[in-house]
Amino acid sequence: MHAKDILIEAYGRIREEVHAAVAGLDAEGLNARPADDANSVSWLLWHLTRVQDDHVADAFGLDQVWRAGGWAERFGLGLPADDTGFGHGPGEVAKVRVDSADLLTGYYDAVHEQTLGALRSLAAKDLERVVDDSWDPPVTLGARLVSVLSDDLQHAGQAAYVRGLVQSAAA
């Protein structure tokens, strides 16, 4: 199995977890926050998708799906267009609200398709290309893709946990 095939498989796992985290939740459940300083399922999934969109687009020289696909307008969050959620406090988290899971999964699926296209184009040597030299050591494409993968899976797990808390509170 080639490295790109492993990455394609791994990114497919994120998609599965995103869809599982929203299954059966209405708007109230998606936007519920277990505490005032906690994240909602909506925020967690929006954030992980924004990070993947931002980082993959940057690494491959692509347009972000957020802007190019009109998702910023569809979400209408009142946040800066380039916001990915890094450093958000409770006030910003509260702004990320959706009316249905379809908005979250629609945006995620569009980003996922762009990510898959980028991954399919990879040759093994591409993973060694430096994509960010502001770090020491500089970040290679391989390291960036693994970093996004790790971050996204952690947030998907957090969304699943919040989902369980929301469902338990409603029972």
C-alpha positions in Angstrom: 0.0 0.0 0.0 1.3 3.4 -0.9 1.5 6.3 1.5 -1.2 8.2 -0.4 -3.5 5.2 -0.2 -3.0 5.1 3.6 -3.8 8.9 3.8 -6.9 8.4 1.6 -8.1 5.6 3.9 -7.4 7.7 7.0 -9.2 10.8 5.7 -12.1 8.6 4.9 -12.3 7.7 8.6 -12.8 11.4 9.4 -15.8 11.6 7.1 -17.4 8.5 8.7 -16.9 10.1 12.2 -18.3 13.4 11.1 -21.5 11.8 9.7 -21.9 9.6 12.8 -21.5 12.6 15.2 -24.5 14.3 13.7 -26.8 11.4 12.9 -30.2 12.0 14.4 -29.4 15.3 16.1 -31.7 18.2 15.5 -30.6 21.9 15.5 -31.0 22.1 19.3 -28.8 19.0 19.8 -26.2 20.2 17.3 -25.9 23.6 18.9 -26.1 22.5 22.6 -23.1 23.3 24.7 -22.7 21.1 27.9 -21.3 24.2 29.7 -20.9 27.9 28.9 -17.3 27.4 28.0 -17.7 24.1 26.2 -17.9 23.5 22.4 -21.0 22.3 20.6 -21.1 19.5 18.0 -21.7 22.2 15.5 -18.6 24.2 16.4 -16.4 21.1 16.6 -17.3 19.8 13.2 -17.2 23.3 11.6 -13.8 23.9 13.1 -12.3 20.5 12.0 -13.7 21.1 8.5 -12.3 24.7 8.4 -8.9 23.4 9.5 -8.8 20.7 6.8 -10.1 23.1 4.2 -7.6 25.8 5.1 -4.5 23.6 5.5 -5.0 21.3 2.5 -5.9 24.2 0.2 -2.8 26.0 1.3 -0.5 23.0 1.0 -1.7 22.2 -2.5 -2.3 25.7 -3.9 -6.0 25.3 -4.1 -8.9 27.7 -3.3 -10.6 27.0 0.0 -14.0 25.4 -0.4 -15.3 27.7 2.3 -15.1 30.7 0.0 -15.1 29.2 -3.5 -18.1 27.0 -2.8 -20.1 29.7 -1.1 -20.1 27.9 2.3 -19.2 31.1 4.2 -22.4 32.7 3.0 -24.5 29.6 3.6 -23.3 29.4 7.2 -23.6 33.2 7.8 -21.7 33.1 11.0 -20.7 36.7 11.3 -17.0 35.7 11.7 -14.1 36.8 9.5 -14.0 34.9 6.2 -10.6 33.4 7.0 -11.6 32.3 10.5 -10.9 28.6 11.3 -11.8 28.6 15.0 -8.3 28.7 16.4 -8.3 30.6 19.6 -12.1 30.9 19.8 -13.5 31.8 23.2 -17.0 31.2 24.4 -18.4 34.2 22.4 -17.1 33.0 19.1 -18.1 29.4 19.8 -21.6 30.6 20.4 -21.8 32.2 16.9 -21.3 28.8 15.2 -24.9 27.6 15.0 -26.6 25.6 12.3 -30.3 24.8 11.5 -29.5 21.2 10.4 -26.8 18.6 10.1 -27.0 18.9 6.3 -25.1 22.2 6.4 -22.2 20.6 8.4 -22.0 17.4 6.4 -22.5 19.2 3.1 -19.5 21.5 3.8 -17.5 18.6 5.2 -18.2 16.4 2.2 -17.2 19.2 -0.3 -13.9 19.6 1.6 -13.4 15.9 1.8 -13.8 15.6 -2.0 -11.2 18.3 -2.6 -8.9 16.6 -0.1 -9.2 13.3 -1.8 -8.5 14.9 -5.2 -5.3 16.4 -3.7 -4.3 13.1 -2.1 -4.8 11.2 -5.3 -2.4 13.5 -7.1 0.5 12.7 -4.6 3.7 11.0 -5.5 5.9 9.7 -2.6 8.5 12.5 -3.1 5.7 15.2 -2.7 5.4 14.3 1.0 8.9 15.7 1.6 8.1 19.1 0.1 8.2 21.9 2.7 4.9 23.7 3.0 5.6 25.9 6.0 9.1 27.2 6.8 8.0 29.4 9.7 8.5 26.4 12.0 11.8 24.8 13.2 12.1 22.3 11.7 10.1 23.4 8.6 6.8 21.5 8.1 6.7 19.1 5.2 3.5 18.2 3.3 3.6 14.7 4.9 3.8 16.2 8.4 1.0 18.7 7.6 -1.3 16.0 6.3 -0.8 13.9 9.4 -1.2 16.9 11.7 -4.6 17.8 10.1 -5.6 14.1 10.3 -4.8 13.9 14.0 -6.5 17.2 14.8 -9.6 16.3 12.8 -10.0 12.9 14.4 -9.6 14.3 17.9 -12.3 16.9 17.2 -14.6 14.2 15.7 -14.1 12.2 18.9 -14.9 15.2 21.0 -18.1 15.8 18.9 -19.1 12.2 19.5 -18.6 12.7 23.2 -20.7 16.0 23.3 -23.3 14.2 21.2 -23.6 11.5 24.0 -23.8 14.2 26.7 -26.6 16.0 24.8 -28.5 12.8 24.2 -28.2 11.8 27.9 -29.4 15.1 29.1 -32.4 14.9 26.8 -33.4 11.4 27.9 
